[in-house]
Amino acid sequence: MTRPLLDPAGIDRFRAALADFTVEGVHEFLGLTGESALRRADLTGVHRCAIASPGRLATLIRLFLLGDDVDEPVARAALAPLDLAEAVAAGLVSTSAGAVRARLDVRPYTEAGDGVTSSWWVVSDFGSDVRPGPLAADHVLGIGPAALTLAQATIREPVGRALDVGTGCGVQALHLARHAAAVTATDISPRALTLAATTAALSGVRWDLRRGSLLEPVHGELFDQIVANPPYVVSPGRSGSSGGYDYRDSGFAGDAVSRLLVEGLPALLGPGGTAQLLANWVITGDELWDERLTRWMQGGGCDAWVWQREVVEPAEYAALWLRDAGELPGSDRYRARYDEWLDWFERSGIVGVGMGLVTLWRTDRSNPLIVCEDVPQAVEHPIGAAFPAWHVRQSWLTDNADTALLDSVLRCADSVVRTRHDVRSAEGWRTELGTVRQITGMRWEIETDDAVAAVIAGCDGDTPLGVLLTVLAATYGTATDEVVAAALPVVRDLVARGFLEPVLA
């Protein structure tokens, strides 16, 4: 059993010290200026606000968010009723020459939804913005952009058993605990599990924490929901024990870790279960990215929706992750690792790296539905609710042939708006470009002509599609069969993207 840094009584004392150190409390204390500085990671600006009003909350901010050295009497008062010696023994802080310095980032965190707000504290290592220089190999990442991306995309529906693969400091497991009856969290790093156990204990939740690589700790078990923020970085195959970093480097070369998870997760999903994971994949001149991902998912018995959010060229990719690990650009170590990475990319024929999200549904269809598409736009967060709705629409499209589609009744989604761009011509204003877009949710935007716009407008939730297309054909003086043949693929795409919604009996 993985134990937290403090015993239960010590956890209670530390939680009491942190009582006002909440998201709301910190934001109220810092004010508009300090909150803006915190949001943009301007630690100097946060420090300026913190020292302007001394007190317990200011001291906790300086210790656990900014990593400042704080005078021992001041730190002792802020940590009470947790004794300073107990905090030192636990590895929360260290003392030197009358000053106290935090050894870990302890950050207030919250989630609101369904009329309930949960307040937590997340324990992790300080990033290189607080402790400059290369990170330790066993660095435990805190609440970063990737963790937030996955949390905002995760489907939030009540489930029985949930699994968090590669839990790190425990961010995803915290969210899962709000809607899962039981949460299992795994990690290969014993240090990560200790900090995750401390996160759980401080936040008043319980998880089944297990040590092991990827899916090994839960082999043969079934879960209703799985999330994973694994060490997916595409590299020559470093691991924490060979010069890499546990939080990002799996030890597998290329995109093998992403492939292993995509291929292995279906076996852990119970009927109707879902899995969502962040992943990176290589792009070569020999295979399209969607063909590569589809190949991974063949035979898994899962429907899938894969988002490619971004494509990064090799040099940018290497620089991104070297900076993320605190490597100093221009240093001998930075140049050596940069060159090694770029040389490997060239030898491997990798021309880019795709970065995105994979969502799986266990359906056991004989011919699973697999959709891989670029999703570069800024979606509305949290976006988790979009996934079940997408799967319902896609399943409906799969189950309904064209004849059934013509008999169906569709409605235009509430969030759809139309935009027209007109140019002046000899005859007056002429529409040069027309688009429809969603102002909420996925925020898709597509070009449309007047005929397609008319179909969308006509989907009022009462009139069968076939009737609308017959009227459209008469309006344009075109044979109905021709209009139907041209319109049905467009309508299917509009339903798939959520511009149109089927009215289900």
Residue pairs with C-beta under 8 A, 6 or more apart in sequence:
1 209
2 190
2 193
2 194
2 196
2 197
2 209
2 211
3 194
3 197
4 11
4 194
4 197
4 198
4 200
4 201
4 202
5 90
5 91
5 92
5 123
5 194
5 195
5 198
6 13
6 14
6 82
6 86
6 90
6 198
6 201
8 201
10 82
10 86
10 90
11 198
11 201
11 202
13 81
13 82
13 83
13 86
14 79
14 82
14 87
14 92
14 202
15 121
15 202
15 204
16 81
16 82
17 56
17 60
17 78
17 79
17 80
17 81
17 82
18 60
18 106
18 108
18 121
18 202
20 56
20 57
21 57
21 60
21 61
21 64
21 106
21 108
21 121
22 108
22 110
22 119
23 108
23 109
23 110
23 119
24 110
25 57
25 108
26 38
26 57
26 61
26 65
26 108
27 35
27 38
29 49
29 53
29 57
29 58
29 61
30 37
30 38
30 46
30 49
30 50
30 61
31 49
33 45
33 49
34 45
34 46
34 48
34 49
34 50
36 42
36 45
37 43
37 44
37 45
37 46
37 48
37 49
38 45
38 46
38 65
41 129
43 66
43 129
43 130
46 61
46 65
46 66
47 62
47 66
47 68
50 58
50 61
50 62
50 66
51 58
51 62
54 74
56 77
56 78
59 70
59 74
59 75
59 77
59 78
60 78
62 68
62 70
63 70
63 75
63 78
63 93
63 100
63 101
63 102
64 102
64 104
64 105
64 106
64 107
65 105
65 107
66 130
67 101
67 102
67 105
67 126
67 130
67 131
68 101
69 99
69 100
69 101
70 78
70 99
70 100
70 101
71 98
71 99
71 100
72 84
72 95
72 98
72 99
72 100
75 84
75 93
75 100
76 84
76 100
79 87
79 93
84 93
84 95
84 100
87 93
88 94
88 95
91 103
91 104
92 102
92 103
92 104
92 106
93 100
93 101
93 102
93 103
94 100
94 101
94 103
95 101
102 126
104 123
104 124
104 125
104 126
104 195
105 122
105 123
105 124
105 125
105 126
105 127
105 130
105 142
106 121
106 122
106 123
106 202
107 121
107 122
107 124
107 142
107 143
108 119
108 120
108 121
109 119
109 120
109 121
109 122
109 143
109 171
109 174
110 117
110 118
110 119
110 120
111 117
111 118
111 151
111 174
111 175
111 178
112 118
113 156
113 178
116 178
118 174
118 178
118 203
119 203
120 174
120 199
120 202
120 203
120 205
121 199
121 202
121 203
122 142
122 143
122 169
122 170
122 171
122 174
122 199
122 203
123 169
123 195
123 198
123 199
123 202
124 140
124 141
124 142
124 143
124 168
124 169
124 195
125 135
125 136
125 139
125 140
125 141
125 142
125 195
126 142
127 135
127 141
127 142
127 144
127 326
128 134
128 135
128 325
128 326
132 326
133 326
133 328
134 325
134 326
134 327
134 328
134 333
135 245
135 325
135 326
137 240
137 241
137 243
137 244
137 245
137 246
138 189
138 191
138 192
138 240
138 246
139 245
139 246
139 247
139 325
140 168
140 169
140 189
140 191
140 192
140 195
140 246
140 247
141 147
141 168
141 169
141 247
141 248
142 169
143 169
143 171
146 229
146 278
147 168
147 171
147 172
147 229
149 278
149 357
150 172
150 227
150 229
150 276
150 277
150 278
150 357
151 171
151 172
151 175
151 382
152 381
152 382
152 383
152 384
153 276
153 357
153 359
153 382
153 383
153 384
153 387
154 172
154 175
154 176
154 227
154 276
154 384
155 225
155 274
155 276
155 359
155 384
155 385
155 387
155 388
156 175
156 178
156 179
156 382
156 384
156 385
157 179
157 388
158 179
158 180
159 179
159 180
159 181
159 224
159 225
160 180
160 181
160 182
160 224
161 180
161 181
161 182
161 184
161 221
161 222
161 223
161 224
161 225
161 270
162 176
162 180
162 182
162 183
162 184
162 223
162 224
162 225
162 226
162 227
163 183
163 184
163 185
163 186
163 218
163 223
163 225
163 226
163 227
163 268
164 170
164 172
164 173
164 176
164 183
164 184
164 185
164 186
164 207
164 226
164 227
164 228
165 186
165 214
165 215
165 226
165 227
165 228
165 230
165 261
165 277
166 186
166 187
166 188
166 214
166 228
166 229
166 230
166 231
167 173
167 185
167 186
167 187
167 192
167 193
167 196
167 207
167 209
168 187
168 192
168 195
168 196
168 229
168 247
169 192
169 195
169 196
169 199
170 185
170 195
170 196
170 199
170 200
170 207
172 185
172 227
172 229
173 183
173 185
173 196
173 200
173 205
173 207
174 199
174 200
174 203
174 205
176 183
176 225
176 227
177 183
177 205
177 206
177 207
180 224
180 225
182 208
183 205
183 206
183 207
183 208
184 207
184 208
184 209
184 210
184 218
184 221
184 223
185 196
185 207
185 208
185 209
185 210
186 209
186 210
186 211
186 212
186 214
186 217
186 218
187 193
187 196
187 209
187 211
188 211
188 212
188 213
188 214
188 246
189 240
189 246
189 247
190 211
191 246
192 246
192 247
193 209
193 211
196 207
196 209
197 209
200 206
200 207
200 209
210 217
210 218
211 217
214 230
214 250
214 257
214 260
214 261
214 264
215 260
215 261
215 264
215 265
215 268
218 268
221 268
222 268
222 269
222 270
222 273
223 268
223 269
223 270
223 273
224 269
224 270
224 272
224 273
224 274
225 273
225 274
225 275
226 265
226 268
226 269
226 273
226 274
226 275
226 276
226 277
227 275
227 276
227 277
228 261
228 265
228 275
228 276
228 277
228 278
229 277
229 278
230 250
230 257
230 258
230 261
230 277
230 278
230 279
231 245
231 246
231 247
231 248
231 249
231 250
231 257
232 248
232 250
232 255
232 257
232 258
232 278
232 279
232 280
233 248
233 249
233 250
233 280
233 321
234 254
234 255
234 280
234 281
234 282
234 317
234 350
234 353
235 244
235 249
235 253
235 321
235 341
235 344
236 253
236 340
236 341
236 344
237 251
237 252
237 253
237 254
238 244
238 249
238 251
239 246
239 249
239 250
239 251
240 246
240 249
242 251
244 251
245 325
248 321
248 324
248 325
250 256
250 257
252 260
254 282
254 348
254 350
255 279
255 280
255 281
255 282
258 277
258 279
258 280
258 281
258 358
259 281
259 296
261 277
261 279
262 277
262 279
262 293
262 296
262 297
262 300
262 358
262 360
263 296
263 297
263 300
265 275
265 277
265 302
265 360
266 275
266 300
266 301
266 302
266 360
266 362
268 275
269 275
269 302
269 360
269 362
270 362
271 362
271 364
272 361
272 362
272 363
273 361
273 362
274 359
274 360
274 361
274 362
274 387
275 302
275 358
275 359
275 360
276 357
276 358
276 359
276 360
276 387
277 357
277 358
278 356
278 357
279 355
279 356
279 357
279 358
280 353
280 354
280 355
280 356
281 289
281 292
281 293
281 353
281 354
281 356
282 292
282 348
282 350
282 352
282 353
282 354
283 289
283 311
283 350
283 351
283 352
283 353
283 354
284 348
284 349
284 350
284 351
285 349
285 351
286 349
289 308
289 311
289 354
289 372
290 306
290 308
290 372
290 373
293 306
293 358
293 372
294 370
294 372
297 304
297 360
297 368
297 370
300 360
300 368
301 362
301 363
301 364
301 365
301 368
302 360
302 361
302 362
302 363
302 368
303 360
303 361
303 363
303 365
303 368
303 369
303 370
303 391
303 394
303 395
304 358
304 359
304 360
304 361
304 368
304 369
304 370
304 371
304 372
305 359
305 371
305 387
305 390
305 391
305 394
306 356
306 357
306 358
306 359
306 370
306 371
306 372
306 373
307 356
307 357
307 358
307 359
307 373
307 374
307 375
308 354
308 355
308 356
308 372
308 373
308 374
308 375
309 355
309 356
309 357
309 375
309 376
310 354
310 355
310 356
310 376
311 352
311 353
311 354
311 355
312 320
312 352
312 353
312 355
313 351
313 352
314 341
314 342
314 345
314 346
314 350
314 351
314 352
314 353
315 342
317 352
317 353
318 337
318 338
318 341
318 342
318 345
319 329
319 338
322 329
322 334
322 337
322 338
322 341
323 329
327 333
327 334
327 337
328 334
356 375
359 387
361 391
363 369
369 394
369 395
369 398
371 394
371 496
375 442
377 442
377 443
377 444
377 445
378 443
379 386
379 441
379 442
379 443
380 440
380 441
380 442
380 443
383 441
383 442
386 441
386 442
386 498
389 498
390 496
390 498
393 495
393 496
393 498
393 501
393 502
394 496
396 495
396 502
396 504
397 405
397 492
397 495
397 496
400 408
402 488
405 465
405 488
405 491
405 492
406 464
406 465
406 466
406 469
406 484
406 488
407 464
407 465
407 466
408 464
408 465
408 502
408 503
409 461
409 462
409 463
409 464
409 465
409 502
409 503
410 459
410 461
410 465
410 491
410 495
410 500
410 501
410 502
410 503
411 459
411 460
411 461
411 500
411 501
411 503
412 456
412 457
412 459
412 460
412 499
412 500
412 501
413 438
413 498
413 499
413 500
413 501
415 438
415 439
415 440
415 441
416 436
416 437
416 438
416 439
416 456
416 499
417 436
417 437
417 439
418 434
418 435
418 436
418 448
418 453
418 456
419 434
419 435
419 436
419 437
420 431
420 433
420 434
420 435
421 431
421 432
421 433
421 434
422 429
422 430
422 431
422 432
423 429
423 430
423 432
424 430
431 450
433 447
434 447
434 448
434 449
434 450
434 453
435 445
435 446
435 447
435 448
436 445
436 446
436 448
436 452
436 453
436 456
436 499
437 443
437 444
437 445
437 446
438 444
438 445
438 498
438 499
441 498
442 497
442 498
444 497
444 498
444 499
446 493
446 497
446 499
448 456
451 472
451 476
451 487
452 487
452 490
452 494
454 472
454 475
455 468
455 469
455 472
455 487
455 490
455 491
456 494
456 499
456 500
458 468
458 471
458 472
459 465
459 468
459 500
461 503
465 491
466 484
469 480
469 483
469 484
469 487
470 480
472 483
472 487
473 479
473 480
473 482
473 483
473 484
476 483
491 500
494 500
495 501
495 502
